[in-house]
Amino acid sequence: MARGSRLVEGLKQGQYEPLPVERQVLLIYAVTNGYVDDYPVQKIGRYERELYVYMEANYPEVLESIRTKKEIPDDVKAKLDEALDKLKGDLRELE
């Protein structure tokens, strides 16, 4: 239930502001794999913004791979897990 609430909060989109598929996949992966379990639902929007900035700055190849391959192969999954672990350490103030 809690993960579902976090997922719904994260996937809210503004009118005429569709979220690119790779960002949707990234957020769904983070939520379903427990990376946001410690954050209150009301802070998921901030987490989402931080996540996209962080990934674009530090792991753009992960986003590109998701966008072009339409899957998360094992090597990309390893980088994605690494990135999400590092981001979680950087965002302790959201807890």
Secondary structure, DSSP 8 states (H G I E B T S, - for coil): -HHHHHHHHHT---TT----HHHHHHHHHHHHTTTTTTS-GGGHHHHHHHHHHHHHHH-HHHHHHHHHHSS--HHHHHHHHHHHHHHHHHTGGG-
